[in-house]
Amino acid sequence: MKKPSFTDLLVLVPHPDDESALCGGLIVRAVGLGMKVTVAIITTGTNGRTLGLVTRPQLAAARRTEAEKATAALGVKRLHFLGYKDYNPRRQKVHDWTGVQKKLLAAIPPVTEKTLIVSFPPNGLNGHPDHVRCAALAHTLAGKKNTGLLCFTPEKPAAVLADNPGYMKGAERKKLHLKPTHKLRLSQEELEAKLYALSHYRTQALSILDYIRLGNGRLSAEHYALLRGKAPAGLLDRK
């Protein structure tokens, strides 16, 4: 298989489980190609579900452990937690991420023109405030460092469902949908690694099931939109 044009992959996501659910196959492929893969998780995920498995105060530590096991299953050796608070849907509170870019750059290996940043599209997929802010951070960082930017995005925009309080409105999400430019067809080995990684997120099992259901069970392919940089030869197929 042809070597990718980028040597480093930076997966930037707001919550533990985003990396495995949305680009687990890409991570496995990149590791297999010898790329240096870094996963950076912005928040603790304290406001996610507990499913009665842990108490609310215990959730951040539980999700950190789940993320460590999941990313290890994907072959990741560089995992960084920035420790910010995530959006609280019960209070509709967006927490402060002051200094997030500086903290990120201090924690991870240098971001260069050989780095491909992977993150959310501008609509955050489902309009979640943390997803949208993460997308903006990735776009700003890619521009500042003159590097590649790849966003995971479905083949078709999601149907406009009822708006969640505090989220980006459905009509705006649909307007900002990115059409995929590239597709990753997962091998059996890559798919199995992705599913194994997801299995570690026990506290977020319902979220994982929602992800599978909304994708109509199509787990054997991931779709991406390349916003900056040349096509990552050897890593993705043209759409």
Number of C-alpha atoms within 10 A of each C-alpha: 7 8 14 17 16 23 18 23 23 24 24 23 25 29 26 28 26 20 28 27 19 23 22 27 28 28 30 24 22 25 18 13 16 12 19 18 22 21 23 21 26 24 23 22 24 22 18 20 18 19 12 8 12 14 12 14 10 12 20 21 14 22 24 20 14 22 26 19 19 26 27 14 21 27 18 19 15 16 17 16 19 16 16 19 20 22 23 16 16 8 9 13 12 14 14 11 17 9 8 16 14 9 14 17 12 10 14 16 14 11 19 15 15 16 24 26 24 28 29 30 28 20 26 25 23 21 22 19 23 23 24 20 19 24 24 18 18 25 24 13 18 24 13 10 14 16 20 26 25 27 28 23 25 19 18 11 16 15 10 13 10 8 13 14 12 16 19 18 18 19 12 12 22 18 10 15 19 23 17 20 19 21 21 19 17 19 13 10 11 20 18 16 22 28 18 17 25 26 16 21 23 17 19 19 17 14 16 19 12 12 15 14 11 11 13 9 11 10 17 15 14 23 23 29 22 21 16 17 18 13 19 19 14 15 22 20 15 13 13
